[in-house]
Amino acid sequence: KLADLGLGFSEEDIELVRNLGFQVILRFKNFSQINNEDIEFKFKESDKDGKISGIIFEGETVLGYPSKENLFHTAELLKIKEYPFGIIEFAGQKGIETVAHQANELAVRVHSITKEEMEIISKQKATERWIRAAKERKVRIFYIKPFMKSNSNLIEDNLSYIRIIKEELKASGFSTGRASILSTPYQEPKIFILLLILGVISGGLILLKNVFNLKKYQEYSLLFLGILFSLLLLFLNREIFLLKLMALLTALIFPTLAIINNEKYFLGNNNSKLKDTQDFSKNNPSFIRIIKQILIGYFRIILITLSGALLIAALLSNNKFMLGIEQFSGIKISYLVPLLLVLVIMWLKVNKGKLMILENIKKPILIEHVIIMIFFAVFLVIYISRSGNFSFLPVLDIEEKIRIFLEKTLIARPRNKEFLIGYPALLLAMSMNFLKIKEFKIPIIIIGTIGPVTLINTFCHIHTTFLFSMLRTFNGVWLGLALGLIAVTIFYCLVKIFRKRINYEKV
């Protein structure tokens, strides 16, 4: 269609914009019959005097699409001209991955609010969204669309909107100007990747040994096969696939390992092998001794999980992942599988290695069992749907207010499910162990596993700056600890009161 061709750019308009003190970013429009000569002409005519600051491709396709050869040519011209080019978040432009792979050192993350969203979003929520994009996802270009409705002066309202965004950016430590790109393209050396993979395999072997009591030759055999498999993928030039696979395995292994490797703090009353914790529980410990043991268990879990988180951050620390050209794969899997693994392993340990499926099938189903199953089914649906970037469940107003308050107070807002649910449940499960309460302990351990799972998933979003993720983790750990200790204190007091009443009634 003639309307799809585009008529080029007005030099007078470009000069006017520059004279007003603005940077100029052009939007190249693609068309289906484009060839290399057309692409070269667009680049040549667009910037005769070197006055352009960057490119954002227009529409659903990148300049040169669908031909891979044309896309390569577009990437080559971008590198020759040294034009930064925008990758628009969530837009999914066809061909952008091909161009970004070839010229990733020039890629810049762009955020935009769609026209449809602009019809319903408030100025405050839009501003919060822009700032969150800059702080949390390394976005360096805002493609701001104006509000088209106003109760007063439309132009002044939009100018005020842009001023507020600029002020909020400045308050968050950012400056406005030409968008920055990653200064030094980084690619991990192969030996460094292999050392990281060795750490992942070692974590997996420790977990397997804890569950299956592996013999030495079995450990060495699995280690050899893991390294051999990794070398084969590197030899076949499947490095990105290997990094994604190892990052996913790390996200599955280390939260599970953090819980299972500290089982004595959860199963001291059930597992005869855990003599130290069993003796501890028999002595009817004081509140202070319980808190001391809970703190030791809590920080052991955090440290093991954090070691896995650092492995993921190192595995995904090249430009392609940082810019979102490639992304961690398996977010929802990494949220669900560790919970299932902990459930199965804990069940095996409580029942001395037996699944006891047939024995449990024969038992009558009580009303409390039905209630618990319904609760956990609803819980899992909400938990899984609220993981990742997209959810079909809306954010409640009270939740949104908590988020905004924490963002303004703590800078790096911890995940709600991490510090409100996961960590307090972990501490509560440990206190149940020391108070010799078996009922509902495993379900609470499973809920508590959400804490380590969420911690490690924070580092799967590698486009978020490392220091921001570390601060988010720190805030989640101390907030979760504070709320957990409050929950443990209340629980301890209730148990003591209840037990005194039982003893009194017996007398």
KABEL-V865665 format. One record per helix or strand of 3 or more residues. SS is the DSSP state (hx for helix, st for strand). FROM is the first residue (numbers start at 1). LEN is the number of residues. Records with the same first field share a line. If there is no record, write none. Layout:
SS: FROM-LEN + FROM-LEN
//
This chain:
hx: 2-3 + 11-9 + 36-11 + 68-14 + 96-7 + 104-3 + 115-4 + 123-15 + 154-18 + 190-23 + 216-20 + 239-22 + 264-4 + 275-8 + 287-29 + 319-4 + 331-20 + 357-6 + 367-19 + 397-14 + 416-19 + 441-18 + 466-41
st: 84-5 + 107-6 + 141-3
//
